[in-house]
Amino acid sequence: MARSVARQAAMQLLYEQTIGGDADDQTLTMAYEQLVQCGACNDAQPSGDDRAYIVDVLAGVKAHLAELDELIAAHSSGDWALDRVARVDMSILRLSAYELCYRGDVPANVSVSEAMELADRFSEPKSGRYINGVLGAIAREKRKE
């Protein structure tokens, strides 16, 4: 299964956590069943690699939440205070920021591009520009390190 499907499921589970949900195995199964119904994937269960990626992202974002939010805030501009950012947008930003900082197996351009696809699918058009700007700035900073 493509990593993009696992990334979408991870984003949905991160979103669920922001609204007080458990983001457990049952929710992961439901997310994959939904992805099958909409034609995003053919398999109702994530592969072992997909599940490992999703578990890593969920645990990593949780472990580094304050740091990731600080990084996102530092690269935000204008009137986009974090408390005003839509929860789905924060889920996308946290997922990609985690990949940029902690997942050496994900190229920065892939992470940002996939985040844009998630924003196009799940958010408003102006959110995509904001997400792209923040993640682009984070990626440039990480390249300098």
N, C-alpha and C positions, 0 to 999 in steps of 0.2 A: 504494500500500500504506500502511496506517496506520502512523503513527510508533510506536504501541505494539508492533507486530510487530518493527520495527527495534530498539526499546529492549530487547525480550526477547532478541533475537539478540545485542545488545551485552552484555547482562548475562551471557549464556551464555559469550561469548568472554572477558569479564573473569574469570569463574569459571575457565575453562580456563587462563588465564594464572596464576591463583593456585595451581593444582596442577601447574604446570610445563609446560603445553602452549604451542604456538606461536600459536594464535588467528590463523591465516593465512586466505588466500582459500578454501582447500579446506575448512577448518573452518566458515567462513561459509556456504559452499554447503551443507554438511551440516546446519548449523543451520536454514537455510531449508527444506531438504527435510523435516526433522523437523517444522517448523512447518506445512508443507503436510499431512503425514500426520495430525497431530493436529487439523487443521481451523482452525488459528489464522490461516492465510493461504492464498491461492489460487495464488500465484506462487512457484516454487521458487528464484527469483533475486531479490535485492533490487533495487529501482529505483536509478537514479543518485543520487537524493536520499537514499534509505535508506542506501546504501553510504557516501555522504559523511558522513552522521550517525554511522554506526558507526565509520568510520575516525577521525573527530574525537574521539569518546568514548574509543576505545582509546588514541589518541595523547595526548589531554588527561589522562586518568587516569594514564597512565604518567609524563607530564611533571610532574604535580602530586601524585603519590602521597603524598609525605611531608606536604605541606600538607593534603591531603584527610584523611589518617589523623589528623593533629593536630586538625583541625576536628571530626572524628567523635569522637575521644577527649575533647575538651573539652566536648562536649555529651552524652556518655554519663553515665549515673548508675548507682548501685548497684554490683553485682558484675560488671558487664559490661566487664571489661578486654578490650582489643582482641584480645589473643592468645587469648581464650576465645570470641570471636565466631565463629560458623560461617562458613566461607569463602563460602558462597552469600549469607549476610547481608552480609558485607563487600563482596561484588561489587555487591549492590543499593545499599548505602549509598554506596559510592564513585561509582557511576553517577549517582545522584540528587544527591549533594553536588557532583559536577562540573557537572551541569546547573544547580543552584542558583547556583553561583559563576561559571560561565563560559559558559553558554548563555542569552543574553538572549532567545532566541526561544522558550524553554520557560517558561511561567508556573509559579511556585512551587507553586501548588495542583495543577497537572497533574503535575509531577514527583513530588510526595509521594504523590498518589493512585495514580499508576502504580507507584511503588515498593511501595505497599501491595498492589497487585494481584499484583506479582511475588512478594512475600513470602507472600501467601496461596496462591499456586500452587506455589512451590518450597521453602518453609520451614515451620517449626513455628508454631503459633498464638502462642506467647509471643514469638517473634521479631518478629512483626508489630507488636506493641505497642512493643517496643524501637525498631524501625526508625522507626515513626511519631513517637515521642518525640524521637529524635535529629534526624530531618529537620525536624520541626516547629520545634525550637529553632534549627536552622541557618537555616531560612527566616525566622523572626522576626528573627534577628540581621541577616540580609541586608536586610530591609525597613528597618531602622533606619539602614543605611549610606547 
